[in-house]
């Protein structure tokens, strides 16, 4: 295990999560330098975590001779600049989600790291919670058969910082902020080799006095015929709701990550402070989280990133993945404007081809008819629904 020294770009909410996780993770990696445009923010994070250096000069932080890895926890509009500086400095770079505000920006960053030949990882934490990784492994092992439909939901009362609400700086609203999580969760379950083909999206600003959308629902159709369903909201009351559902030909998975944490308590007096991310109160029924970094995937995410660096392999989440996510969200925004299905434009698709699900389903034959469904009735007899491929007629048989 190679010890790494990190230049952390950004000193806000996510950067504190990152620093906590990095310092508690493998035990060898340390944040050495922190950058923020605000000296107060950079100095505060450095003081709280005992970091050697704090600066308001991004280039100086990236080119610090005592660091070898750049971790980006900056607002979306600064990602291109930060990745470009890291690639030029020849340093490994890990960038928070979304990679870019648009697919064009993401493609620019992908080209920069690949041209420079530097390690690059996409920090999509919600792919890495332990139960999500276990669920993905089960799907990859065939436990659900062919994946047909994946639903991913992230809703909460809204982001922490001002820039999230600024369409120019963020690139959009709830869809780019949280829909990017959902897209990549869905891709991990349907298979990353399964090309996203087209998207349909509704979005609107229903509650807040901003131009960014605070609600969105989207559908993604994949080459196999599988469907991904995204639900995001910045006006959900009651905390943060993170749920995923996977439906396959041979099984189903339900995941509830946050509102039902396995730790439930009621207090009339008040817990007296922080409960969990996006929690709205500290009285009444509360659902605290024992290990937020672990439950949100940060621990396994950084373990994978640094192990991949040391082993000279690709991490689970790469800049290519970040580019595909941006291509999908671009199509979602186009659909929200046009009110119709929009194609997902991905240059140089790297996943190969995925055959249609319907072509790979075995058909059980009974007397020349295809079995649709068989079930036991209340009287103990068995009913079969049968399809005649020659005529298209559906009949039933009770035995």
LOTOR-810874 format. One line per field, with one value per residue (C-alpha): x, y, z; residue in one letter. Coordinates in nm, 3 decimals, always signed. Layout:
xx	(X;...)
yy	(Y;...)
zz	(Z;...)
rest	(A;...)
***
This chain:
xx	(+0.000;+0.150;+0.095;-0.050;-0.046;-0.347;-0.422;-0.790;-0.964;-1.262;-1.334;-1.712;-1.950;-1.835;-1.467;-1.516;-1.678;-1.388;-1.120;-1.281;-1.306;-0.954;-0.797;-0.998;-0.963;-0.653;-0.442;-0.175;-0.334;-0.345;-0.476;-0.170;-0.294;-0.641;-0.754;-1.053;-1.124;-1.201;-0.904;-1.145;-1.281;-0.942;-0.790;-1.086;-1.069;-0.692;-0.722;-1.000;-0.811;-0.453;-0.356;-0.012;-0.114;-0.409;-0.414;-0.645;-0.433;-0.568;-0.263;-0.033;-0.236;-0.234;+0.138;+0.239;+0.554;+0.460;+0.132;+0.065;-0.317;-0.572;-0.920;-1.180;-1.471;-1.548;-1.863;-1.941;-1.826;-1.468;-1.423;-1.278;-1.016;-0.920;-0.895;-0.694;-0.445;-0.412;-0.358;-0.096;+0.081;+0.083;-0.105;-0.378;-0.714;-1.040;-1.340;-1.672;-2.002;-2.122;-1.805;-1.919;-2.214;-2.260;-2.134;-1.913;-1.734;-1.707;-1.560;-1.305;-1.193;-1.186;-0.961;-0.732;-0.659;-0.630;-0.392;-0.179;-0.189;-0.284;-0.506;-0.860;-1.154;-1.514;-1.631;-1.984;-2.028;-2.381;-2.260;-2.033;-2.251;-2.178;-2.532;-2.533;-2.205;-2.348;-2.667;-2.468;-2.258;-2.577;-2.712;-2.382;-2.388;-2.728;-2.946;-3.212;-3.182;-3.222;-3.260;-3.581;-3.637;-3.439;-3.587;-3.357;-3.491;-3.312;-3.516;-3.444;-3.520;-3.253;-2.874;-2.653;-2.473;-2.578;-2.405;-2.622;-2.923;-2.747;-2.817;-2.504;-2.266;-2.429;-2.545;-2.903;-3.100;-3.214;-3.153;-2.783;-2.737;-2.910;-3.019;-2.650;-2.641;-2.950;-2.817;-2.501;-2.679;-2.910;-2.616;-2.443;-2.753;-2.846;-2.479;-2.239;-2.201;-2.574;-2.591;-2.843;-3.032;-3.295;-3.451;-3.785;-3.798;-4.041;-3.896;-4.035;-3.972;-4.265;-4.158;-3.847;-3.796;-3.517;-3.487;-3.329;-3.573;-3.651;-3.831;-3.774;-3.882;-3.705;-3.705;-3.398;-3.432;-3.133;-3.024;-3.143;-3.492;-3.444;-3.587;-3.431;-3.658;-3.527;-3.712;-3.552;-3.679;-3.536;-3.861;-3.913;-3.998;-3.870;-3.501;-3.322;-3.486;-3.246;-3.407;-3.331;-3.538;-3.424;-3.663;-3.541;-3.682;-3.579;-3.593;-3.622;-3.403;-3.526;-3.271;-3.358;-3.044;-3.138;-3.484;-3.485;-3.131;-3.190;-3.149;-3.478;-3.535;-3.799;-3.705;-3.924;-3.625;-3.419;-3.103;-2.909;-2.742;-2.661;-2.868;-2.784;-2.733;-3.045;-3.235;-3.487;-3.532;-3.376;-3.703;-3.974;-3.891;-3.531;-3.327;-2.961;-2.681;-2.398;-2.139;-2.244;-1.926;-1.976;-2.351;-2.309;-2.033;-1.737;-1.532;-1.550;-1.523;-1.188;-1.063;-1.134;-0.979;-0.649;-0.626;-0.682;-0.400;-0.162;-0.265;-0.254;-0.610;-0.927;-1.155;-1.522;-1.610;-1.402;-1.414;-1.572;-1.860;-1.888;-1.906;-2.184;-2.379;-2.352;-2.466;-2.777;-2.857;-2.810;-3.075;-3.303;-3.280;-3.344;-3.653;-3.783;-3.775;-3.913;-4.170;-4.067;-3.816;-3.467;-3.167;-2.866;-2.556;-2.240;-1.929;-1.715;-1.929;-1.698;-1.946;-2.009;-2.359;-2.628;-2.894;-3.264;-3.391;-3.686;-3.451;-3.276;-3.581;-3.636;-3.992;-4.148;-4.363;-4.680;-4.852;-4.700;-4.812;-4.587;-4.640;-4.705;-4.778;-4.867;-5.024;-5.206;-5.569;-5.758;-5.918;-5.574;-5.589;-5.325;-5.412;-5.188;-5.202;-5.081;-4.983;-5.014;-4.716;-4.889;-5.210;-5.120;-5.419;-5.401;-5.593;-5.609;-5.592;-5.685;-5.533)
yy	(+0.000;+0.329;+0.630;+0.926;+1.298;+1.490;+1.841;+1.893;+2.153;+2.289;+2.338;+2.305;+2.036;+1.761;+1.833;+1.776;+1.441;+1.358;+1.457;+1.261;+0.953;+0.979;+1.015;+0.727;+0.502;+0.305;+0.484;+0.583;+0.870;+1.225;+1.559;+1.783;+2.100;+2.251;+2.514;+2.744;+3.082;+3.189;+3.204;+3.169;+2.840;+2.698;+2.798;+2.664;+2.320;+2.309;+2.404;+2.154;+1.861;+1.965;+2.007;+2.155;+2.399;+2.618;+2.841;+3.051;+2.977;+2.671;+2.633;+2.645;+2.376;+2.149;+2.193;+2.145;+1.927;+1.736;+1.601;+1.338;+1.322;+1.595;+1.553;+1.794;+1.897;+2.225;+2.377;+2.234;+2.541;+2.496;+2.129;+2.186;+2.428;+2.201;+1.883;+2.065;+2.187;+1.838;+1.676;+1.938;+1.871;+1.497;+1.412;+1.159;+1.330;+1.231;+1.450;+1.477;+1.432;+1.545;+1.543;+1.840;+2.071;+1.921;+1.625;+1.866;+1.969;+1.608;+1.506;+1.787;+1.657;+1.296;+1.398;+1.595;+1.305;+1.047;+1.266;+1.325;+0.956;+1.029;+0.819;+0.961;+0.852;+0.972;+1.018;+0.879;+0.778;+0.637;+0.345;+0.242;+0.188;-0.168;-0.293;-0.139;-0.311;-0.639;-0.588;-0.512;-0.826;-1.032;-0.890;-0.952;-1.313;-1.362;-1.370;-1.152;-1.296;-1.028;-0.680;-0.524;-0.205;-0.001;+0.282;+0.523;+0.799;+1.083;+1.352;+1.598;+1.957;+2.110;+2.161;+2.324;+2.594;+2.887;+2.776;+2.462;+2.688;+2.890;+2.735;+2.884;+2.759;+2.421;+2.346;+2.286;+2.203;+1.882;+1.668;+1.753;+1.758;+1.431;+1.278;+1.218;+0.980;+0.799;+0.759;+0.587;+0.367;+0.253;+0.191;-0.029;-0.248;-0.275;-0.319;-0.050;-0.229;-0.164;+0.158;+0.424;+0.508;+0.773;+0.969;+1.123;+1.382;+1.613;+1.887;+2.197;+2.458;+2.406;+2.549;+2.768;+3.122;+3.012;+2.927;+2.586;+2.294;+2.163;+1.849;+1.603;+1.258;+1.083;+0.756;+0.612;+0.339;+0.110;-0.092;-0.414;-0.268;-0.219;+0.098;+0.324;+0.551;+0.862;+1.061;+1.371;+1.656;+1.950;+1.997;+1.659;+1.705;+1.476;+1.444;+1.264;+0.971;+0.744;+0.433;+0.196;-0.087;-0.347;-0.579;-0.877;-1.183;-1.398;-1.164;-0.824;-0.603;-0.317;-0.083;+0.188;+0.380;+0.672;+0.729;+0.376;+0.337;+0.060;+0.321;+0.480;+0.698;+0.933;+1.239;+1.517;+1.694;+1.710;+1.530;+1.853;+1.904;+1.718;+1.406;+1.305;+1.476;+1.672;+1.586;+1.864;+1.840;+1.706;+1.621;+1.363;+1.045;+1.054;+0.818;+0.880;+0.715;+0.536;+0.579;+0.837;+0.808;+0.434;+0.442;+0.704;+0.505;+0.737;+0.474;+0.207;+0.468;+0.603;+0.252;+0.151;+0.467;+0.439;+0.061;+0.109;+0.365;+0.129;-0.171;+0.028;-0.065;+0.130;+0.205;+0.107;+0.468;+0.643;+0.974;+0.780;+0.694;+1.058;+1.154;+0.901;+1.036;+1.389;+1.268;+1.116;+1.427;+1.643;+1.431;+1.462;+1.841;+1.838;+1.620;+1.847;+2.131;+1.941;+1.726;+1.415;+1.130;+1.258;+1.054;+1.020;+1.131;+0.944;+0.984;+0.673;+0.430;+0.188;-0.070;-0.288;-0.411;-0.555;-0.785;-0.720;-0.890;-1.041;-1.231;-1.405;-1.522;-1.899;-1.988;-2.297;-2.484;-2.680;-2.851;-2.597;-2.300;-2.067;-2.059;-1.702;-1.777;-2.064;-2.031;-2.240;-2.136;-2.132;-2.471;-2.631;-2.661;-2.502;-2.238;-2.185;-1.886;-1.980;-1.782;-1.908;-1.761;-1.827;-1.634;-1.417;-1.558;-1.603;-1.892;-2.049;-2.406;-2.541;-2.872)
zz	(+0.000;-0.115;+0.116;-0.074;+0.004;-0.119;-0.236;-0.159;-0.374;-0.185;+0.183;+0.203;+0.327;+0.092;+0.153;+0.525;+0.449;+0.219;+0.470;+0.753;+0.532;+0.393;+0.736;+0.881;+0.578;+0.484;+0.743;+0.493;+0.300;+0.431;+0.309;+0.305;+0.132;+0.109;-0.140;-0.116;-0.270;+0.087;+0.323;+0.612;+0.473;+0.377;+0.709;+0.904;+0.746;+0.786;+1.152;+1.225;+1.070;+1.144;+0.779;+0.705;+0.430;+0.329;+0.023;-0.195;-0.506;-0.691;-0.915;-0.614;-0.439;-0.743;-0.805;-0.440;-0.470;-0.155;-0.295;-0.562;-0.572;-0.639;-0.489;-0.626;-0.405;-0.583;-0.736;-1.081;-1.274;-1.148;-1.241;-1.589;-1.458;-1.170;-1.380;-1.647;-1.387;-1.236;-1.576;-1.668;-1.337;-1.410;-1.092;-1.021;-0.996;-0.824;-0.903;-0.723;-0.904;-1.152;-1.360;-1.567;-1.610;-1.956;-2.156;-2.352;-2.031;-1.916;-2.251;-2.224;-1.883;-2.002;-2.293;-2.060;-1.822;-2.099;-2.300;-1.990;-1.896;-1.535;-1.308;-1.287;-1.073;-1.063;-0.702;-0.732;-0.369;-0.389;-0.599;-0.308;+0.005;+0.127;+0.068;-0.282;-0.368;-0.239;-0.440;-0.757;-0.700;-0.666;-0.991;-1.171;-1.043;-1.206;-0.894;-1.059;-1.409;-1.675;-1.524;-1.657;-1.456;-1.202;-0.997;-0.811;-0.587;-0.408;-0.240;+0.042;+0.151;-0.075;-0.103;+0.157;-0.046;-0.261;-0.583;-0.616;-0.674;-0.949;-1.290;-1.447;-1.180;-1.125;-1.479;-1.368;-1.058;-0.891;-1.201;-1.234;-0.855;-0.763;-1.090;-1.167;-0.867;-0.992;-1.347;-1.231;-0.977;-1.257;-1.494;-1.237;-1.209;-1.579;-1.672;-1.788;-2.123;-2.177;-2.376;-2.266;-2.585;-2.512;-2.226;-2.135;-1.856;-1.677;-1.459;-1.296;-1.028;-0.794;-0.458;-0.449;-0.587;-0.827;-1.198;-1.131;-1.132;-0.783;-0.907;-1.190;-1.301;-1.588;-1.779;-1.951;-2.213;-2.255;-2.559;-2.394;-2.351;-1.976;-1.824;-1.561;-1.356;-1.176;-0.909;-0.755;-0.539;-0.349;-0.154;+0.013;+0.381;+0.653;+0.577;+0.295;+0.116;-0.074;-0.223;-0.507;-0.654;-0.906;-1.089;-1.291;-1.462;-1.163;-0.863;-0.697;-0.476;-0.255;-0.093;+0.163;+0.255;+0.476;+0.621;+0.763;+0.893;+1.149;+1.427;+1.532;+1.836;+1.972;+2.177;+2.313;+2.468;+2.148;+2.053;+2.082;+1.747;+1.428;+1.357;+0.998;+0.663;+0.556;+0.876;+0.939;+1.318;+1.635;+1.817;+1.758;+1.569;+1.448;+1.234;+1.322;+1.125;+1.301;+1.025;+0.767;+0.562;+0.534;+0.469;+0.196;+0.029;+0.092;+0.278;+0.007;-0.267;-0.152;-0.068;-0.429;-0.574;-0.389;-0.429;-0.803;-0.811;-0.633;-0.845;-1.170;-1.264;-1.336;-1.040;-1.048;-1.138;-1.404;-1.592;-1.881;-1.646;-1.548;-1.917;-1.983;-1.685;-1.823;-2.166;-2.005;-1.801;-2.112;-2.287;-1.983;-1.994;-2.370;-2.312;-2.035;-2.289;-2.590;-2.400;-2.597;-2.594;-2.679;-2.801;-2.571;-2.763;-2.655;-2.868;-2.914;-2.711;-2.530;-2.404;-2.708;-2.794;-2.569;-2.723;-2.651;-2.335;-2.522;-2.755;-2.467;-2.267;-2.302;-2.408;-2.251;-2.503;-2.418;-2.711;-2.951;-2.742;-2.541;-2.165;-2.043;-1.678;-1.447;-1.102;-0.842;-0.789;-0.453;-0.534;-0.577;-0.954;-1.178;-1.437;-1.738;-1.972;-2.320;-2.632;-2.986;-3.179;-3.511;-3.437;-3.137;-2.950;-2.570;-2.410;-2.068;-1.947;-1.602;-1.492)
rest	(X;X;X;X;X;X;X;X;X;X;X;X;X;X;X;X;X;X;X;X;X;X;X;X;X;X;X;X;X;X;X;X;X;X;X;X;X;X;X;X;X;X;X;X;X;X;X;X;X;X;X;X;X;X;X;X;X;X;X;X;X;X;X;X;X;X;X;X;X;X;X;X;X;X;X;X;X;X;X;X;X;X;X;X;X;X;X;X;X;X;X;X;X;X;X;X;X;X;X;X;X;X;X;X;X;X;X;X;X;X;X;X;X;X;X;X;X;X;X;X;X;X;X;X;X;X;X;X;X;X;X;X;X;X;X;X;X;X;X;X;X;X;X;X;X;X;X;X;X;X;X;X;X;X;X;X;X;X;X;X;X;X;X;X;X;X;X;X;X;X;X;X;X;X;X;X;X;X;X;X;X;X;X;X;X;X;X;X;X;X;X;X;X;X;X;X;X;X;X;X;X;X;X;X;X;X;X;X;X;X;X;X;X;X;X;X;X;X;X;X;X;X;X;X;X;X;X;X;X;X;X;X;X;X;X;X;X;X;X;X;X;X;X;X;X;X;X;X;X;X;X;X;X;X;X;X;X;X;X;X;X;X;X;X;X;X;X;X;X;X;X;X;X;X;X;X;X;X;X;X;X;X;X;X;X;X;X;X;X;X;X;X;X;X;X;X;X;X;X;X;X;X;X;X;X;X;X;X;X;X;X;X;X;X;X;X;X;X;X;X;X;X;X;X;X;X;X;X;X;X;X;X;X;X;X;X;X;X;X;X;X;X;X;X;X;X;X;X;X;X;X;X;X;X;X;X;X;X;X;X;X;X;X;X;X;X;X;X;X;X;X;X;X;X;X;X;X;X;X;X;X;X;X;X;X;X;X;X;X;X;X;X;X;X;X;X;X;X;X)
***
